[in-house]
Structure formats: C-alpha cells, structure tokens
Amino acid sequence: MKNSTIKKHTISDIIEILGDSPQTDGLHVHLSKNKFEEIPLSYPFRADNYAFLLVVSGVLKIQLNLITYTIRSNEMISIKPQTVTHILEMSNDLEIIGVSFTVDLILKNSFKKIELNAFDFFTSNNIPKLKLLEDEMNTSVTLSRLLEKNNSFNDQKPFFKEEIINYTFGLLMYHYASIYKKTYPNLEADLSRQEELTLRFLKILNENLKKERTVQFYADVLCITSGHLSKVLKEVSGKTANQLIDDGVIMEAKILLGNPSLTIAEVTYELQFSDQSFFGKFFKKHTGFSPSEFRKTHKTISL
C-alpha cells in the first residue's frame, strides 16, 4: 500500500519546515523576504490551524481545496482548518507575512474579548481574497511585525507580554474583519455560541472524517442533539451536518483521485469505504461522475 494519506501538519511542523524559531503555543507569525530558493512545502497538505496569508511583494500561486489563487502584492487570503493547501509557484522577489493560530487559542478565556463574529470570513463557504489599500497594508504589516516581536521567545521579556500579544492579535483580527466587511458586506455575523459550535465541529470533523461519518457521533462529542447541531450548522454555513460531512469526504476523495499513482481501490481503502462499488456510488451521487470519469475530465479552476 502506497503512502496515500494527504499530509497533515501542525503549526509546530510548519515552523520546523520553514526554519522559523518557535513562538507562543498556538500562535505563530512568519515573516519572510526572498528566503526560499525553492518551495518549502511542494506537496498538498492539510494544516490544523487558521491562517492569514499576506503578500507584501512578489507573487504567490497557491491551490486551496482544488481552486488555484494567484495572490499578488498587497493582497491577502484567509485559510481555515481542513483546507488542502498546495503551494504551486513563488516569485523570486516574494515577501510574505503569515499569521497562523489554532482553534484552541481562540477559545481560550484570554481571547473571549475577541468576538467570534469577527470570524465570518472563516466560516463562509468560499475563500475570499482581499486587495488592501496602502494604509490598510501599512497597518497590517505594522501589527504583524509587532505581534511577531512580542510573540517570539527571547531573553528580554517585556512587562505585560501576554496582554500585549492578546491585544495586538485582537486588533489584527478586527482590522482584517473590518476590511472583509467592507469588501464583502453580505457576509453576515452569527451569534458567538453558533460560531463557537461551528469551529468545534469543524475541528472534530477534521480529526475523525475517515472513520466517523454519522451526525450522531459529532453531536455526542459536542454534548448536543443531532437536530440542534444540524440547525446551527445550517444557519452558519448554509449546510447541514450531513452535507458538511459528505462535502469533507468528497473533497478528500477528489484530492486522492488527483494522485495518478493511486488506484481507485487504494483511494477506497484510504477513505475506509467498505468496498469500491459503494465508494463509486457515493462519489457519483455527489459529483455526477464516477471516480474514473472524474480522473479523466477534472480540471482545476483558477481565480
């Protein structure tokens, strides 16, 4: 059996791959300028964290859940957990700022002051890209560098370090949320409890997708009824729990089928379907294609 699993990385894994120094647990700021001669992560991977990716100069071509985005100077994109990320191209003059943080970090009491309705752009169905104005860009860079400076481990520990990190991170969150609201005014805010439940569900789904596909399992873990879970998810994402679970399975299947070295039988095994026939029927029901037809006809979309 080939190693067919899409690689999963924690923030710590990515820090090591990028050659960065460790920072506060659950939060990392990556600053790079002409740092890499080649793409540091040249394969599709899934991270367990949220991220803001801001291009200061140069061009970055990146694929997120099979959709290709070209991000240029003064443009930013947000990435949520479960997203299959594949860096395709990096220009020689690329300067980038990446701010990565976990669900657990957001849900800590120290960050309760940051209302979860600032996360609309993470819970929306699409992945919106932002073009920043010059003053918005300057603010983004200043806050990110300040956050990196205080979030790093060093011998000089400033007074109120934790408070500085919390408030700087919160300010950066609201800064981007404000720009998103202006650019995409139809992104609606949801109640904080609904947002929190959605974030928890997505985290658990990401960890258990291949072996647990019943709504009842996720409802039991979250200590709520399956009906209430689906109702909240429908209000926040526009889809029920069943639909989100199926979407996750189909996305995983598409990524694996995109690997020509894997047979359909191997993809079936990796996704833990009982047999190839059942997987084929499931896949065709949700995509309109059989797995073999999808391999022949599928083409990625670029934005």
N, C-alpha and C positions, 0 to 999 in steps of 0.2 A: 504493500500500500504506500503510495507516494505521500509526501507531506503536503496535504491539500488544504490545510486549515489556513484561512486568512490570518496573518499575524496580528496579535493583539499586544498593544504597548501601553504601559502605564506612563505617567509623567516622568517617573524615575528612569524608565527605559529610554525615553526620548532624550532626556538630559544627557545620558551617557552616550548615546549615538551622536548627538550634536557636539559633544565635547564641552558642554557647559558645566559650571560649578553648581553643586546642589544649593537649593534655596529652601524657603519655608515649605513644610509638608503641605501638599495640595495646591500650591500656587507657584508658578514659575514664569519669569519674564525672559524671553530670548531676544537678544539684540545681536544682529549680525550685519556686516558690511563686507562684501567681497570675500566672505570667509571660506567658501567651499569651491574647490576646483571641479567637483562633480557632485551629483545629487546624493545627499547623505542617506536618504531612505528611498531607494529606487524601486520599491515593490509596494503593492497595495497593502495597507494596514488599517487597523481599527484602533482608535485610542479610547481610553475610558474617561476622558475629560472634555470640558468645553474649551474653546479657544477663540481668540480674536487674532486674525492674521492681517497685518497692515504692511503694505509695500511702500517704503519711503522713496526708493528709486529703483529703476530697472523693471523687469517683467518676470512674473511667475505664472506658469501654466500648471494648473492643478485639477485633478479629477476628483469630484466628490459624489459618491453614490452613482457612478457611471456618467455623470454630467461634467463636461470639461469647461472650466472657467479660466479666462485669461485676466489676471489681476495686474494692473499697471500702477505706476507711481501715483500716490495719493488715493489709492483705493484699498478698501478693507472688506473682509468677508468673515462671517462668524461660522464656527463649526461646532456641532453638538456631538455628544457621545453616540456611538453606533455608526457614525458616518465612516464609510470606507474611503480612505484618502489615498491618493496616488499622485505623487509629485512627478510631473511629466517633463517640464523644462524650467531652467533657471538661467536668466541672462547673466553675463559676466559682471555687470555693474549692480547686481541685486543687493539692495539693503532692505532688511525686513525686521519687523518687530512682531513677536508672537507672545501673547499673554494666555497661558493655559491654567485652568483651575478645575477642581473636581466638584461633583455634586455635594459631597460631604462638606466641603469648605463652605459652600453657600448656605447649607442648612445648619451650620454651627450657630450657636447663640450670638457669637460676636458679629455675625453678619445679618442678624434678623432686621437690623435697621435698613438693610438694602431690600426694598420691597420686591417680591418676586414678579410683579407685573412689569419690571424692567427687563424681564426675560422673554418678552413676546417674540422677539426675532429668533429665539432658540426653539420655541415650541411651534412656530409656524410650519406649514407643510413644505414650503420651498426654502431655498437658501439664498436670501437676498444679498446682493453685492452693493457696497456703498462707494460713492465718489465724494471725497471730502474736500471742502473749501480750504483755502490756505490757512485761515485762522483755526478751523477745526482740526486741520492736520497738525499745526503747531501745538495745540493743546494736547492732542493725542500723544505726540512724541514726548512732550514735557512730562505728562503724567506717567507714561510708561517708563521713562528713564528714572523718575523719582521713585516709582514703585520697585523697579529693579534694584536701585541703590539701597533701599531700606530692607528689601526682602532677602538680600544676599547675606550670607554668613561672613562676618569679619570681626576683627578684634575690637573695633570701636562700635559698641552697642549704644545707640542714642537713647536718651530718655523717651519714654512713651513709644517705643519702637512698634509694638503691636497695634497701638492706636493709630499711628501714622500709616502703617500698612493697610489697616482696615478702612480708614477714611479715604486714602488715596485710591484703593481698589474700588470703593463705593463711588467715588467721584468719577473714575474712569468708566464704570458701568453706566452711570446716569448720563455721562457725556455721550457715549455711543447710543444709549437708548433714546436720547433726545434727537440725535441725528436720524435714527431709524424712524421715529415717529413723524418727523418732518418729511422724510423721503417716502415712507410707506404709511400714510395716515390711516389706511384701512386695517392695519394690524391692531386688533383690539386687546385691551388689557383684561385679564381674568382675575378672579379672586385669588388671593395668595394661597389659600388652602388647596384650591384646584391646581394651581401651578405646582405646589409642593408635591401633591399626589402624582401629578403627571411626571415630574422629574424622578420621583422614586420608582414609579412603574417602569420608565424607560431604562433606568439603571438595572433593575431586576430582570427586565426582558433581555437586555444585552448579555447578562450573565447566564441566562437559562434557556435561551431561544431554541437551541438544538434538541434539548431533552424535555422541555415543558412547554406545551402549546395550548393548554386549556386556560380559559379565563379564571376558572375557579382556583387554580394554583396561585395565580398572581393576587387574586382577591384575598386568599387565605394568608399569604405572606404580608399583605398590607392591612390585614385585620378589618376588612370591609366586605360587603356583599358584592357578588359579581355584577349585579344590576347597577349598583351605585358606582362601581369602578367604570363600567362602560358609559354611564351617563356623564360622568365628569370628563372622561377622555373625549367623548363626542363633543362636549361643549368647548374644550380647549383646542383639540386638534382637528375636529370635524370628522373623526373616525372613531368607531367603537373599539373596544379592546380586541375583539376577534379580528377586526380589519387590520389593526396595527400589528398584531402577532403574525397574521398572514403576510402583510407587507414586509415584515422583517425577514421571514423565511424566503420569500420571493427574491428580495434584494440579495440575500446570501447566496441563493441558487444562481442568480444571474452573474454574480462575481465569480463563483466557482466554475460555471459553464464557460466563462470568458477565458479560462485557462485551458488551452488546447492540449496540454499534457495529461489532463484528467479525462477518464472515460465517464460516461453518464452513470455507469454503475458505481464508480468511485464517488461521484457527487452525491448519489443517492445514499451511499453509506455514510459519507461525511455529515449529511443533514439528518441522519438517523431515521429515514423513512423505512417502512417495513420491507418494501420491495420496489424495483424500478418502475413497475407498472403503476403503482399507487402514486409514486413521485411524478411520473409523466402526466397522469390525470390531474393531479393537484396543480402542477405548473401550467398546463394548458388552460385549465379553468380560470386562472388568474391572469394569464398573459395573452391567451389566444394562440399560443404557439406550443408545439411540443418542444422538449429540450433540444432535440436535434435540429428542428426548424429554427429555433432561436439562435443557435450557433451559426447557422448559415446566413441568416438575414439581419441579425442585430448589428446596428451601427451606433456608436456613441453620439450624443448630442453636445454641441459646443455652444457656449454663451460668450 
